[in-house]
């Protein structure tokens, strides 16, 4: 996982598609907090979580 995450960036977690689209709230080192539409704020370690950037939310399945 080598995304350069910045606040405001849209992401999704393929391991938890039910969480929906998420917006990065903060990213410090390997810690990131993402506000997901169906799971709320989730803080995670990027060494263990795989997030994918979403460039165009209208193209999500």
C-alpha distance matrix in Angstrom:
0.0 3.8 5.9 9.2 10.3 14.1 16.8 18.2 15.2 15.3 12.5 12.9 11.6 12.6 13.5 15.9 17.4 20.5 18.9 19.1 17.9 16.4 16.9 14.9 17.7 16.3 13.3 14.4 12.4 9.8 12.1 12.2 15.1 15.3 18.7 18.7 21.9 22.8 21.2 21.8 19.9 17.1 15.6 12.5 10.5 6.7 7.1 8.8 7.8 5.9 7.3 8.7 10.8 14.5 16.8 20.0 20.5 23.7 22.1 20.4 22.1
3.8 0.0 3.8 6.4 8.7 12.3 15.6 17.2 14.3 15.2 13.2 14.5 14.1 15.4 16.8 18.9 20.0 23.1 21.2 21.0 19.1 17.4 17.1 14.8 17.5 15.7 12.5 13.4 11.4 9.9 12.6 12.6 15.8 16.2 19.6 20.1 23.3 24.7 23.3 23.4 21.2 18.8 17.1 14.4 12.3 8.7 9.4 11.9 11.0 9.2 9.4 9.9 10.8 14.6 16.1 19.7 20.7 24.1 22.6 21.5 23.6
5.9 3.8 0.0 3.8 5.6 9.2 12.4 13.7 10.6 11.6 10.1 12.1 12.7 14.4 16.4 17.9 18.4 21.3 19.2 18.6 16.2 14.5 13.8 11.8 14.7 13.4 10.8 12.6 11.6 10.6 12.3 11.2 13.9 13.7 17.0 17.5 20.5 22.3 21.3 21.1 19.1 17.2 16.0 14.0 12.8 9.3 11.4 13.3 11.4 9.3 7.9 7.8 7.7 11.4 12.8 16.4 17.5 20.9 19.8 18.9 21.4
9.2 6.4 3.8 0.0 3.8 6.6 10.2 12.0 9.6 11.8 11.4 14.2 15.2 17.5 19.4 20.5 21.0 23.6 21.0 20.2 17.4 15.2 13.6 11.0 13.4 11.7 9.1 10.7 10.3 10.5 12.1 11.0 13.6 13.9 17.0 18.3 21.3 23.5 22.4 21.7 19.2 17.9 16.3 15.0 13.9 10.9 13.3 15.7 14.0 12.5 10.8 10.7 9.4 12.7 13.5 17.2 18.4 22.0 21.4 20.8 23.7
10.3 8.7 5.6 3.8 0.0 3.8 6.9 8.8 6.7 9.1 9.0 12.1 13.4 16.2 18.0 18.5 19.0 21.1 18.2 17.5 14.6 12.0 10.1 7.3 9.6 8.4 6.4 9.2 10.0 10.0 10.2 8.2 10.2 10.3 13.4 14.9 17.9 20.3 19.2 18.1 15.6 14.6 13.4 12.7 12.5 10.1 13.3 15.1 12.9 11.9 9.5 10.0 8.5 11.4 12.7 16.0 16.6 20.3 20.3 19.3 22.3
14.1 12.3 9.2 6.6 3.8 0.0 3.8 6.3 5.7 9.2 10.5 13.9 15.8 18.9 20.8 20.6 20.9 22.6 19.4 18.5 15.3 12.3 9.4 6.6 7.9 6.9 6.4 9.4 11.3 12.2 11.7 9.3 10.4 10.5 13.0 15.2 17.9 20.7 19.7 18.0 15.5 15.3 14.3 14.5 14.8 13.2 16.5 18.2 16.0 15.3 12.6 12.8 10.6 12.6 13.3 16.3 16.9 20.6 21.2 20.5 23.8
16.8 15.6 12.4 10.2 6.9 3.8 0.0 3.8 5.6 8.8 10.7 14.1 16.2 19.6 21.3 20.5 20.6 21.7 18.2 17.3 14.1 10.9 7.4 4.8 5.0 5.3 7.0 10.3 13.1 13.9 12.4 9.4 9.1 8.9 10.5 13.2 15.6 18.7 17.8 15.5 13.2 13.8 13.3 14.5 15.7 14.8 18.4 19.6 17.2 16.9 13.9 14.4 12.2 13.4 14.2 16.6 16.5 20.1 21.3 20.4 23.7
18.2 17.2 13.7 12.0 8.8 6.3 3.8 0.0 3.8 6.4 9.4 12.9 15.7 18.9 21.0 19.8 19.3 20.3 17.0 15.4 11.9 9.2 5.6 5.3 6.4 8.5 10.4 13.9 16.5 16.9 15.3 11.9 10.9 9.3 9.9 12.0 13.6 17.1 17.0 14.9 13.4 14.6 15.0 16.3 18.0 16.9 20.6 21.3 18.4 17.6 14.2 13.9 11.2 11.3 11.8 13.6 13.3 16.8 18.4 17.8 21.2
15.2 14.3 10.6 9.6 6.7 5.7 5.6 3.8 0.0 3.8 6.5 10.2 13.1 16.1 18.5 17.8 17.2 18.8 15.8 14.0 10.4 8.2 5.6 5.4 8.3 9.7 10.4 14.1 15.9 15.8 14.8 11.5 11.3 9.3 10.6 11.8 13.7 16.9 16.9 15.6 14.2 14.6 15.0 15.5 16.8 15.0 18.6 19.3 16.2 14.8 11.2 10.4 7.5 8.0 8.7 11.1 11.3 14.9 15.9 15.2 18.7
15.3 15.2 11.6 11.8 9.1 9.2 8.8 6.4 3.8 0.0 3.8 7.2 10.6 13.3 16.0 14.9 13.8 15.4 12.7 10.5 6.9 5.6 4.6 6.4 9.8 11.9 12.7 16.5 18.1 17.2 16.1 12.5 11.9 8.9 9.6 9.5 11.0 14.0 14.5 13.9 13.4 13.8 14.9 15.4 17.1 15.3 18.8 18.8 15.3 13.6 9.8 8.6 6.0 5.3 7.2 8.8 8.1 11.9 12.8 11.7 15.0
12.5 13.2 10.1 11.4 9.0 10.5 10.7 9.4 6.5 3.8 0.0 3.8 6.9 9.6 12.3 11.7 10.9 13.0 10.6 9.0 6.1 5.1 6.2 7.2 10.9 12.5 12.6 16.1 17.2 15.5 14.6 11.4 11.2 8.2 9.6 8.7 10.9 13.1 13.2 13.4 12.8 12.2 13.4 13.1 14.6 12.7 16.0 15.6 11.9 10.0 6.3 5.4 4.4 5.1 8.4 10.2 9.2 13.0 12.9 11.0 13.8
12.9 14.5 12.1 14.2 12.1 13.9 14.1 12.9 10.2 7.2 3.8 0.0 3.8 6.2 8.9 8.1 7.2 9.7 7.9 6.6 5.3 5.8 8.5 9.9 13.3 15.0 15.0 18.3 19.0 16.7 15.7 12.7 12.3 9.3 10.3 8.2 10.2 11.3 11.5 12.7 12.8 11.8 13.5 12.8 14.6 12.9 15.8 14.5 10.7 8.8 5.7 5.4 6.6 6.9 10.7 11.7 10.0 13.2 12.6 9.8 11.7
11.6 14.1 12.7 15.2 13.4 15.8 16.2 15.7 13.1 10.6 6.9 3.8 0.0 3.8 5.4 5.4 6.1 8.9 7.5 8.0 8.2 8.3 11.2 11.8 14.8 15.9 15.5 18.3 18.5 15.6 14.7 12.4 12.4 10.1 11.5 9.4 11.8 11.9 11.2 13.1 13.0 10.9 12.4 11.0 12.6 11.1 13.5 11.6 7.8 6.4 4.8 6.3 9.1 10.2 14.0 15.2 13.5 16.5 15.5 12.4 13.4
12.6 15.4 14.4 17.5 16.2 18.9 19.6 18.9 16.1 13.3 9.6 6.2 3.8 0.0 3.8 5.3 5.4 9.0 9.2 9.4 10.4 11.5 14.6 15.4 18.6 19.6 18.9 21.6 21.4 18.3 17.9 16.0 16.2 13.9 15.1 12.5 14.3 13.9 13.7 16.2 16.5 14.4 15.8 14.1 15.2 13.5 15.0 12.8 9.5 7.4 7.0 7.4 10.6 11.4 15.0 15.9 14.4 16.8 15.0 11.7 11.8
13.5 16.8 16.4 19.4 18.0 20.8 21.3 21.0 18.5 16.0 12.3 8.9 5.4 3.8 0.0 3.8 6.2 8.9 9.3 10.9 12.6 13.2 16.4 16.9 19.6 20.4 19.6 21.9 21.5 18.1 17.5 16.1 16.2 14.5 15.8 13.3 15.3 14.0 13.1 15.9 16.2 13.6 14.9 13.0 14.1 13.1 14.1 11.2 8.5 7.7 8.7 10.4 13.8 14.9 18.6 19.5 17.8 20.1 18.5 15.1 14.8
15.9 18.9 17.9 20.5 18.5 20.6 20.5 19.8 17.8 14.9 11.7 8.1 5.4 5.3 3.8 0.0 3.8 5.4 5.7 7.9 10.3 11.2 14.6 15.7 18.2 19.6 19.5 22.1 22.4 19.2 17.9 15.9 15.2 12.9 13.4 10.4 12.0 10.3 9.6 12.7 13.7 11.7 13.9 12.9 15.0 14.6 16.2 13.3 10.3 10.1 9.9 11.5 14.3 14.7 18.4 18.8 16.4 18.8 17.8 14.1 13.8
17.4 20.0 18.4 21.0 19.0 20.9 20.6 19.3 17.2 13.8 10.9 7.2 6.1 5.4 6.2 3.8 0.0 3.8 5.3 5.7 8.4 10.5 14.2 16.0 18.8 20.7 20.9 23.9 24.4 21.5 20.2 17.8 16.8 13.9 13.7 10.3 10.9 9.6 10.4 13.4 14.9 13.8 16.3 15.7 17.8 17.0 19.0 16.4 13.1 11.9 10.8 11.2 13.4 12.9 16.4 16.2 13.5 15.4 14.4 10.6 10.1
20.5 23.1 21.3 23.6 21.1 22.6 21.7 20.3 18.8 15.4 13.0 9.7 8.9 9.0 8.9 5.4 3.8 0.0 3.8 5.4 9.0 11.0 14.8 17.0 19.2 21.4 22.2 25.2 26.1 23.3 21.5 18.9 17.2 14.3 13.3 9.6 9.3 7.0 8.1 11.6 13.9 13.3 16.5 16.6 19.3 19.1 21.2 18.4 15.3 14.8 13.7 14.4 16.2 15.4 18.8 18.2 15.0 16.7 16.4 12.6 11.8
18.9 21.2 19.2 21.0 18.2 19.4 18.2 17.0 15.8 12.7 10.6 7.9 7.5 9.2 9.3 5.7 5.3 3.8 0.0 3.8 6.8 7.8 11.4 13.5 15.4 17.8 18.8 21.8 23.1 20.5 18.4 15.5 13.6 10.5 9.4 5.9 6.5 4.7 5.1 8.2 10.2 9.9 13.1 13.7 16.7 16.7 19.3 16.9 13.6 13.5 11.9 13.0 14.4 13.9 17.4 17.2 14.1 16.4 16.6 13.0 13.4
19.1 21.0 18.6 20.2 17.5 18.5 17.3 15.4 14.0 10.5 9.0 6.6 8.0 9.4 10.9 7.9 5.7 5.4 3.8 0.0 3.8 6.5 10.1 12.9 15.3 18.0 19.1 22.5 23.9 21.6 19.7 16.6 14.7 11.1 9.8 6.1 5.6 5.8 7.8 9.9 11.9 12.2 15.3 15.8 18.6 18.0 20.8 18.9 15.2 14.3 11.9 11.9 12.6 11.2 14.4 13.7 10.4 12.6 13.0 9.6 10.5
17.9 19.1 16.2 17.4 14.6 15.3 14.1 11.9 10.4 6.9 6.1 5.3 8.2 10.4 12.6 10.3 8.4 9.0 6.8 3.8 0.0 3.8 7.0 10.1 12.8 15.6 16.8 20.5 22.0 20.2 18.4 14.9 13.2 9.5 8.4 5.6 5.8 8.0 9.6 10.4 11.6 12.2 14.8 15.5 18.1 17.0 20.2 18.9 15.2 13.9 10.7 10.2 9.9 8.3 11.2 10.9 7.8 10.8 11.6 8.9 11.1
16.4 17.4 14.5 15.2 12.0 12.3 10.9 9.2 8.2 5.6 5.1 5.8 8.3 11.5 13.2 11.2 10.5 11.0 7.8 6.5 3.8 0.0 3.8 6.5 9.1 11.9 13.3 16.9 18.7 17.2 15.1 11.5 9.6 5.8 5.2 3.9 6.1 8.7 9.0 8.6 8.8 9.4 11.7 12.7 15.4 14.6 18.1 17.2 13.6 12.9 9.7 10.0 9.5 9.0 12.0 12.6 10.2 13.7 14.6 12.3 14.7
16.9 17.1 13.8 13.6 10.1 9.4 7.4 5.6 5.6 4.6 6.2 8.5 11.2 14.6 16.4 14.6 14.2 14.8 11.4 10.1 7.0 3.8 0.0 3.8 6.2 9.3 11.2 14.9 17.2 16.4 14.3 10.5 8.6 5.4 5.3 6.5 8.5 11.7 11.6 10.1 9.2 10.4 11.8 13.3 15.7 14.9 18.7 18.4 15.1 14.5 11.1 11.4 9.8 9.7 11.8 12.9 11.2 14.8 16.2 14.6 17.5
14.9 14.8 11.8 11.0 7.3 6.6 4.8 5.3 5.4 6.4 7.2 9.9 11.8 15.4 16.9 15.7 16.0 17.0 13.5 12.9 10.1 6.5 3.8 0.0 3.8 5.8 7.4 11.1 13.5 13.0 10.9 7.2 6.1 4.4 6.4 8.7 11.6 14.3 13.2 11.5 9.3 9.7 9.9 11.1 13.1 12.4 16.2 16.5 13.6 13.5 10.5 11.4 10.1 11.2 13.2 15.2 14.2 18.0 19.0 17.4 20.3
17.7 17.5 14.7 13.4 9.6 7.9 5.0 6.4 8.3 9.8 10.9 13.3 14.8 18.6 19.6 18.2 18.8 19.2 15.4 15.3 12.8 9.1 6.2 3.8 0.0 3.8 7.1 10.4 13.5 13.6 10.9 7.5 5.4 5.4 6.6 10.0 12.7 15.3 13.9 11.2 8.5 9.6 9.5 11.7 13.9 14.1 17.8 18.2 15.8 16.4 13.8 15.1 13.9 14.9 16.7 18.4 17.3 20.9 22.3 20.7 23.5
16.3 15.7 13.4 11.7 8.4 6.9 5.3 8.5 9.7 11.9 12.5 15.0 15.9 19.6 20.4 19.6 20.7 21.4 17.8 18.0 15.6 11.9 9.3 5.8 3.8 0.0 3.8 6.6 10.0 10.7 8.2 5.6 5.3 7.2 9.7 13.0 16.1 18.3 16.4 13.9 10.6 10.7 9.1 10.7 12.0 12.3 15.8 16.9 15.1 16.0 13.9 15.7 14.7 16.5 18.2 20.6 19.9 23.7 24.6 23.1 25.9
13.3 12.5 10.8 9.1 6.4 6.4 7.0 10.4 10.4 12.7 12.6 15.0 15.5 18.9 19.6 19.5 20.9 22.2 18.8 19.1 16.8 13.3 11.2 7.4 7.1 3.8 0.0 3.8 6.5 7.3 5.8 4.3 6.5 8.8 12.1 14.8 18.2 20.2 18.1 16.3 12.9 11.9 9.5 9.8 9.9 9.6 12.8 14.6 13.2 14.0 12.5 14.4 13.8 16.4 18.2 21.1 20.8 24.6 25.1 23.5 26.3
14.4 13.4 12.6 10.7 9.2 9.4 10.3 13.9 14.1 16.5 16.1 18.3 18.3 21.6 21.9 22.1 23.9 25.2 21.8 22.5 20.5 16.9 14.9 11.1 10.4 6.6 3.8 0.0 3.8 6.1 5.3 6.4 9.0 12.0 15.3 18.1 21.6 23.3 20.9 19.0 15.4 14.1 11.0 10.8 9.9 10.2 12.6 14.9 14.5 15.9 15.1 17.3 17.0 19.9 21.6 24.6 24.5 28.4 28.7 27.1 29.7
12.4 11.4 11.6 10.3 10.0 11.3 13.1 16.5 15.9 18.1 17.2 19.0 18.5 21.4 21.5 22.4 24.4 26.1 23.1 23.9 22.0 18.7 17.2 13.5 13.5 10.0 6.5 3.8 0.0 3.8 5.6 7.9 11.4 14.2 17.8 20.1 23.8 25.2 22.7 21.3 17.8 15.8 12.5 11.1 9.0 8.7 10.2 13.2 13.5 14.8 14.8 17.2 17.4 20.7 22.5 25.8 25.9 29.7 29.6 27.9 30.4
9.8 9.9 10.6 10.5 10.0 12.2 13.9 16.9 15.8 17.2 15.5 16.7 15.6 18.3 18.1 19.2 21.5 23.3 20.5 21.6 20.2 17.2 16.4 13.0 13.6 10.7 7.3 6.1 3.8 0.0 3.8 6.6 10.3 12.8 16.6 18.3 22.1 23.1 20.4 19.6 16.4 13.7 10.5 8.2 5.5 5.1 6.6 9.4 9.9 11.6 12.1 15.0 15.9 19.3 21.6 24.8 24.6 28.4 27.9 26.0 28.1
12.1 12.6 12.3 12.1 10.2 11.7 12.4 15.3 14.8 16.1 14.6 15.7 14.7 17.9 17.5 17.9 20.2 21.5 18.4 19.7 18.4 15.1 14.3 10.9 10.9 8.2 5.8 5.3 5.6 3.8 0.0 3.8 6.9 10.0 13.6 15.7 19.4 20.4 17.5 16.4 12.9 10.5 7.0 5.8 4.7 6.1 8.6 10.1 9.9 12.2 12.2 15.2 16.1 19.0 21.5 24.3 23.7 27.5 27.4 25.2 27.4
12.2 12.6 11.2 11.0 8.2 9.3 9.4 11.9 11.5 12.5 11.4 12.7 12.4 16.0 16.1 15.9 17.8 18.9 15.5 16.6 14.9 11.5 10.5 7.2 7.5 5.6 4.3 6.4 7.9 6.6 3.8 0.0 3.8 6.4 10.1 12.3 16.0 17.3 14.8 13.5 10.2 8.2 5.7 5.6 6.5 7.0 10.5 11.3 9.8 11.3 10.2 13.0 13.4 15.9 18.5 21.0 20.2 24.0 24.2 22.1 24.4
15.1 15.8 13.9 13.6 10.2 10.4 9.1 10.9 11.3 11.9 11.2 12.3 12.4 16.2 16.2 15.2 16.8 17.2 13.6 14.7 13.2 9.6 8.6 6.1 5.4 5.3 6.5 9.0 11.4 10.3 6.9 3.8 0.0 3.8 6.8 9.5 13.1 14.5 12.0 10.0 6.6 5.5 4.2 6.4 9.0 10.1 13.6 13.5 11.5 13.1 11.5 14.1 14.2 16.0 18.7 20.6 19.2 22.9 23.6 21.3 23.6
15.3 16.2 13.7 13.9 10.3 10.5 8.9 9.3 9.3 8.9 8.2 9.3 10.1 13.9 14.5 12.9 13.9 14.3 10.5 11.1 9.5 5.8 5.4 4.4 5.4 7.2 8.8 12.0 14.2 12.8 10.0 6.4 3.8 0.0 3.8 6.1 9.6 11.4 9.5 7.9 5.5 5.4 6.4 8.2 11.1 11.4 15.0 14.5 11.7 12.4 10.1 12.1 12.0 13.1 15.9 17.4 15.7 19.3 20.1 17.8 20.1
18.7 19.6 17.0 17.0 13.4 13.0 10.5 9.9 10.6 9.6 9.6 10.3 11.5 15.1 15.8 13.4 13.7 13.3 9.4 9.8 8.4 5.2 5.3 6.4 6.6 9.7 12.1 15.3 17.8 16.6 13.6 10.1 6.8 3.8 0.0 3.8 6.6 8.8 7.5 5.1 4.1 6.3 8.8 11.2 14.5 15.0 18.6 17.7 14.7 15.3 12.7 14.2 13.8 14.0 16.6 17.4 15.0 18.3 19.7 17.3 19.4
18.7 20.1 17.5 18.3 14.9 15.2 13.2 12.0 11.8 9.5 8.7 8.2 9.4 12.5 13.3 10.4 10.3 9.6 5.9 6.1 5.6 3.9 6.5 8.7 10.0 13.0 14.8 18.1 20.1 18.3 15.7 12.3 9.5 6.1 3.8 0.0 3.8 5.6 5.2 4.9 6.1 7.3 10.6 12.3 15.6 15.7 19.1 17.6 14.2 14.4 11.9 13.0 13.2 12.7 15.8 16.0 13.1 16.1 17.3 14.5 16.2
21.9 23.3 20.5 21.3 17.9 17.9 15.6 13.6 13.7 11.0 10.9 10.2 11.8 14.3 15.3 12.0 10.9 9.3 6.5 5.6 5.8 6.1 8.5 11.6 12.7 16.1 18.2 21.6 23.8 22.1 19.4 16.0 13.1 9.6 6.6 3.8 0.0 3.8 6.0 6.1 8.7 10.7 14.1 16.0 19.3 19.4 22.7 21.1 17.6 17.5 14.9 15.4 15.2 13.8 16.5 15.8 12.5 14.8 16.4 13.7 15.2
22.8 24.7 22.3 23.5 20.3 20.7 18.7 17.1 16.9 14.0 13.1 11.3 11.9 13.9 14.0 10.3 9.6 7.0 4.7 5.8 8.0 8.7 11.7 14.3 15.3 18.3 20.2 23.3 25.2 23.1 20.4 17.3 14.5 11.4 8.8 5.6 3.8 0.0 3.8 6.0 9.4 10.7 14.4 16.1 19.5 20.0 22.9 20.6 17.5 17.7 15.7 16.7 17.3 16.2 19.2 18.5 15.0 17.0 18.2 15.0 15.6
21.2 23.3 21.3 22.4 19.2 19.7 17.8 17.0 16.9 14.5 13.2 11.5 11.2 13.7 13.1 9.6 10.4 8.1 5.1 7.8 9.6 9.0 11.6 13.2 13.9 16.4 18.1 20.9 22.7 20.4 17.5 14.8 12.0 9.5 7.5 5.2 6.0 3.8 0.0 3.8 6.6 7.3 11.1 12.9 16.5 17.5 20.3 18.0 15.2 16.2 14.7 16.5 17.5 17.2 20.5 20.4 17.3 19.8 20.7 17.4 18.1
21.8 23.4 21.1 21.7 18.1 18.0 15.5 14.9 15.6 13.9 13.4 12.7 13.1 16.2 15.9 12.7 13.4 11.6 8.2 9.9 10.4 8.6 10.1 11.5 11.2 13.9 16.3 19.0 21.3 19.6 16.4 13.5 10.0 7.9 5.1 4.9 6.1 6.0 3.8 0.0 3.8 6.4 9.9 12.7 16.4 17.6 20.7 19.0 16.3 17.5 15.6 17.4 17.8 17.6 20.6 20.8 17.8 20.5 21.9 19.0 20.3
19.9 21.2 19.1 19.2 15.6 15.5 13.2 13.4 14.2 13.4 12.8 12.8 13.0 16.5 16.2 13.7 14.9 13.9 10.2 11.9 11.6 8.8 9.2 9.3 8.5 10.6 12.9 15.4 17.8 16.4 12.9 10.2 6.6 5.5 4.1 6.1 8.7 9.4 6.6 3.8 0.0 3.8 6.7 9.9 13.5 15.0 18.2 17.0 14.6 16.1 14.4 16.7 17.0 17.5 20.4 21.3 18.8 22.0 23.2 20.5 22.2
17.1 18.8 17.2 17.9 14.6 15.3 13.8 14.6 14.6 13.8 12.2 11.8 10.9 14.4 13.6 11.7 13.8 13.3 9.9 12.2 12.2 9.4 10.4 9.7 9.6 10.7 11.9 14.1 15.8 13.7 10.5 8.2 5.5 5.4 6.3 7.3 10.7 10.7 7.3 6.4 3.8 0.0 3.8 6.4 10.1 11.9 14.8 13.3 11.2 13.2 12.1 15.0 16.0 17.3 20.5 21.7 19.5 22.9 23.5 20.5 22.0
15.6 17.1 16.0 16.3 13.4 14.3 13.3 15.0 15.0 14.9 13.4 13.5 12.4 15.8 14.9 13.9 16.3 16.5 13.1 15.3 14.8 11.7 11.8 9.9 9.5 9.1 9.5 11.0 12.5 10.5 7.0 5.7 4.2 6.4 8.8 10.6 14.1 14.4 11.1 9.9 6.7 3.8 0.0 3.8 7.2 9.6 12.4 11.6 10.2 12.8 12.2 15.5 16.5 18.4 21.5 23.3 21.6 25.2 25.6 22.8 24.5
12.5 14.4 14.0 15.0 12.7 14.5 14.5 16.3 15.5 15.4 13.1 12.8 11.0 14.1 13.0 12.9 15.7 16.6 13.7 15.8 15.5 12.7 13.3 11.1 11.7 10.7 9.8 10.8 11.1 8.2 5.8 5.6 6.4 8.2 11.2 12.3 16.0 16.1 12.9 12.7 9.9 6.4 3.8 0.0 3.8 6.2 8.7 7.8 6.8 9.8 10.2 13.8 15.5 18.0 21.2 23.3 21.9 25.5 25.4 22.6 24.1
10.5 12.3 12.8 13.9 12.5 14.8 15.7 18.0 16.8 17.1 14.6 14.6 12.6 15.2 14.1 15.0 17.8 19.3 16.7 18.6 18.1 15.4 15.7 13.1 13.9 12.0 9.9 9.9 9.0 5.5 4.7 6.5 9.0 11.1 14.5 15.6 19.3 19.5 16.5 16.4 13.5 10.1 7.2 3.8 0.0 3.8 5.4 5.6 6.2 9.3 10.6 14.2 16.1 19.1 22.1 24.7 23.8 27.4 26.9 24.3 25.9
6.7 8.7 9.3 10.9 10.1 13.2 14.8 16.9 15.0 15.3 12.7 12.9 11.1 13.5 13.1 14.6 17.0 19.1 16.7 18.0 17.0 14.6 14.9 12.4 14.1 12.3 9.6 10.2 8.7 5.1 6.1 7.0 10.1 11.4 15.0 15.7 19.4 20.0 17.5 17.6 15.0 11.9 9.6 6.2 3.8 0.0 3.8 5.3 4.8 6.7 8.0 11.3 13.2 16.6 19.4 22.3 21.8 25.4 24.6 22.3 24.0
7.1 9.4 11.4 13.3 13.3 16.5 18.4 20.6 18.6 18.8 16.0 15.8 13.5 15.0 14.1 16.2 19.0 21.2 19.3 20.8 20.2 18.1 18.7 16.2 17.8 15.8 12.8 12.6 10.2 6.6 8.6 10.5 13.6 15.0 18.6 19.1 22.7 22.9 20.3 20.7 18.2 14.8 12.4 8.7 5.4 3.8 0.0 3.8 6.0 7.9 10.5 13.6 16.0 19.5 22.3 25.2 24.9 28.4 27.2 24.8 26.2
8.8 11.9 13.3 15.7 15.1 18.2 19.6 21.3 19.3 18.8 15.6 14.5 11.6 12.8 11.2 13.3 16.4 18.4 16.9 18.9 18.9 17.2 18.4 16.5 18.2 16.9 14.6 14.9 13.2 9.4 10.1 11.3 13.5 14.5 17.7 17.6 21.1 20.6 18.0 19.0 17.0 13.3 11.6 7.8 5.6 5.3 3.8 0.0 3.8 6.8 9.9 13.4 16.3 19.3 22.6 25.0 24.2 27.6 26.3 23.5 24.4
7.8 11.0 11.4 14.0 12.9 16.0 17.2 18.4 16.2 15.3 11.9 10.7 7.8 9.5 8.5 10.3 13.1 15.3 13.6 15.2 15.2 13.6 15.1 13.6 15.8 15.1 13.2 14.5 13.5 9.9 9.9 9.8 11.5 11.7 14.7 14.2 17.6 17.5 15.2 16.3 14.6 11.2 10.2 6.8 6.2 4.8 6.0 3.8 0.0 3.8 6.3 10.0 12.9 15.8 19.1 21.4 20.5 23.8 22.6 19.8 20.9
5.9 9.2 9.3 12.5 11.9 15.3 16.9 17.6 14.8 13.6 10.0 8.8 6.4 7.4 7.7 10.1 11.9 14.8 13.5 14.3 13.9 12.9 14.5 13.5 16.4 16.0 14.0 15.9 14.8 11.6 12.2 11.3 13.1 12.4 15.3 14.4 17.5 17.7 16.2 17.5 16.1 13.2 12.8 9.8 9.3 6.7 7.9 6.8 3.8 0.0 3.8 6.7 10.1 13.0 16.3 18.6 18.0 21.2 19.7 17.1 18.3
7.3 9.4 7.9 10.8 9.5 12.6 13.9 14.2 11.2 9.8 6.3 5.7 4.8 7.0 8.7 9.9 10.8 13.7 11.9 11.9 10.7 9.7 11.1 10.5 13.8 13.9 12.5 15.1 14.8 12.1 12.2 10.2 11.5 10.1 12.7 11.9 14.9 15.7 14.7 15.6 14.4 12.1 12.2 10.2 10.6 8.0 10.5 9.9 6.3 3.8 0.0 3.8 6.7 9.5 12.8 15.1 14.6 17.9 16.8 14.4 16.2
8.7 9.9 7.8 10.7 10.0 12.8 14.4 13.9 10.4 8.6 5.4 5.4 6.3 7.4 10.4 11.5 11.2 14.4 13.0 11.9 10.2 10.0 11.4 11.4 15.1 15.7 14.4 17.3 17.2 15.0 15.2 13.0 14.1 12.1 14.2 13.0 15.4 16.7 16.5 17.4 16.7 15.0 15.5 13.8 14.2 11.3 13.6 13.4 10.0 6.7 3.8 0.0 3.8 6.4 9.6 12.0 12.0 15.1 13.6 11.8 13.9
10.8 10.8 7.7 9.4 8.5 10.6 12.2 11.2 7.5 6.0 4.4 6.6 9.1 10.6 13.8 14.3 13.4 16.2 14.4 12.6 9.9 9.5 9.8 10.1 13.9 14.7 13.8 17.0 17.4 15.9 16.1 13.4 14.2 12.0 13.8 13.2 15.2 17.3 17.5 17.8 17.0 16.0 16.5 15.5 16.1 13.2 16.0 16.3 12.9 10.1 6.7 3.8 0.0 3.8 6.3 9.3 9.9 13.3 12.4 11.4 14.3
14.5 14.6 11.4 12.7 11.4 12.6 13.4 11.3 8.0 5.3 5.1 6.9 10.2 11.4 14.9 14.7 12.9 15.4 13.9 11.2 8.3 9.0 9.7 11.2 14.9 16.5 16.4 19.9 20.7 19.3 19.0 15.9 16.0 13.1 14.0 12.7 13.8 16.2 17.2 17.6 17.5 17.3 18.4 18.0 19.1 16.6 19.5 19.3 15.8 13.0 9.5 6.4 3.8 0.0 3.8 5.7 6.2 9.6 8.9 8.3 11.7
16.8 16.1 12.8 13.5 12.7 13.3 14.2 11.8 8.7 7.2 8.4 10.7 14.0 15.0 18.6 18.4 16.4 18.8 17.4 14.4 11.2 12.0 11.8 13.2 16.7 18.2 18.2 21.6 22.5 21.6 21.5 18.5 18.7 15.9 16.6 15.8 16.5 19.2 20.5 20.6 20.4 20.5 21.5 21.2 22.1 19.4 22.3 22.6 19.1 16.3 12.8 9.6 6.3 3.8 0.0 3.8 6.5 9.1 8.8 9.7 13.4
20.0 19.7 16.4 17.2 16.0 16.3 16.6 13.6 11.1 8.8 10.2 11.7 15.2 15.9 19.5 18.8 16.2 18.2 17.2 13.7 10.9 12.6 12.9 15.2 18.4 20.6 21.1 24.6 25.8 24.8 24.3 21.0 20.6 17.4 17.4 16.0 15.8 18.5 20.4 20.8 21.3 21.7 23.3 23.3 24.7 22.3 25.2 25.0 21.4 18.6 15.1 12.0 9.3 5.7 3.8 0.0 3.8 5.4 5.8 7.6 11.3
20.5 20.7 17.5 18.4 16.6 16.9 16.5 13.3 11.3 8.1 9.2 10.0 13.5 14.4 17.8 16.4 13.5 15.0 14.1 10.4 7.8 10.2 11.2 14.2 17.3 19.9 20.8 24.5 25.9 24.6 23.7 20.2 19.2 15.7 15.0 13.1 12.5 15.0 17.3 17.8 18.8 19.5 21.6 21.9 23.8 21.8 24.9 24.2 20.5 18.0 14.6 12.0 9.9 6.2 6.5 3.8 0.0 3.8 5.4 5.5 9.2
23.7 24.1 20.9 22.0 20.3 20.6 20.1 16.8 14.9 11.9 13.0 13.2 16.5 16.8 20.1 18.8 15.4 16.7 16.4 12.6 10.8 13.7 14.8 18.0 20.9 23.7 24.6 28.4 29.7 28.4 27.5 24.0 22.9 19.3 18.3 16.1 14.8 17.0 19.8 20.5 22.0 22.9 25.2 25.5 27.4 25.4 28.4 27.6 23.8 21.2 17.9 15.1 13.3 9.6 9.1 5.4 3.8 0.0 3.8 5.6 8.5
22.1 22.6 19.8 21.4 20.3 21.2 21.3 18.4 15.9 12.8 12.9 12.6 15.5 15.0 18.5 17.8 14.4 16.4 16.6 13.0 11.6 14.6 16.2 19.0 22.3 24.6 25.1 28.7 29.6 27.9 27.4 24.2 23.6 20.1 19.7 17.3 16.4 18.2 20.7 21.9 23.2 23.5 25.6 25.4 26.9 24.6 27.2 26.3 22.6 19.7 16.8 13.6 12.4 8.9 8.8 5.8 5.4 3.8 0.0 3.8 6.4
20.4 21.5 18.9 20.8 19.3 20.5 20.4 17.8 15.2 11.7 11.0 9.8 12.4 11.7 15.1 14.1 10.6 12.6 13.0 9.6 8.9 12.3 14.6 17.4 20.7 23.1 23.5 27.1 27.9 26.0 25.2 22.1 21.3 17.8 17.3 14.5 13.7 15.0 17.4 19.0 20.5 20.5 22.8 22.6 24.3 22.3 24.8 23.5 19.8 17.1 14.4 11.8 11.4 8.3 9.7 7.6 5.5 5.6 3.8 0.0 3.8
22.1 23.6 21.4 23.7 22.3 23.8 23.7 21.2 18.7 15.0 13.8 11.7 13.4 11.8 14.8 13.8 10.1 11.8 13.4 10.5 11.1 14.7 17.5 20.3 23.5 25.9 26.3 29.7 30.4 28.1 27.4 24.4 23.6 20.1 19.4 16.2 15.2 15.6 18.1 20.3 22.2 22.0 24.5 24.1 25.9 24.0 26.2 24.4 20.9 18.3 16.2 13.9 14.3 11.7 13.4 11.3 9.2 8.5 6.4 3.8 0.0
